[in-house]
């Protein structure tokens, strides 16, 4: 399967600042990437679908102006949490899936803590 | 719309005993179904998947799952639990092709008693 990396693995930031999380597909050209968030001891919730070269598709209830997604190349998608607040603290996980691929391959996740 | 229900947020079994983790789904179209495992502070690892081929699917680490359309179930089993199986397990469904995100169940925490 595809190898997916995320950077950073952990980040602590102050309230009001912005944080960028990178998701890279290391051995697979991904036309589509997905961003999920996971609160402690809870399941993963799909936030948005990142499409290479076009605008991301956001799930209902996810603020697109707060969670900026850029998918400028077939191997990189970024999620920027703007004006972060403590309630944005979570585990953010990306995944890679092609149009013809049944499964998704997940990155190791990024732990965001907003103080 | 699609959804996944995992019965039992925690399941405890003895080492060497049968593992059974339950998953029921709802989907308006034939689904693709997945089981993932997550270890603490890590991403998800695919255990196995159902993609409309064989209804009994074998995965990694000795796990398998059976798709039962009449019961809308996709339960995960392993004949003999190992201590290393202790982790969080997620069942997920996708109702479309590769361009759709996954809908996850709430997860089941598997505890292995020595």
Interface residues (C-beta under 8 A of the other chain):
Chain A: X1 X4 X6 X32 X34 X36 X42 X43 X44 X45 X46 X49 X59 X91 X93 X95 X97 X98 X99 X100 X101 X102 X103 X104 X105 X106 X107 X108 X109 X111
Chain B: X32 X34 X36 X41 X42 X43 X44 X45 X46 X49 X51 X90 X94 X97 X98 X99 X100 X101 X102 X103 X104 X105 X106 X107
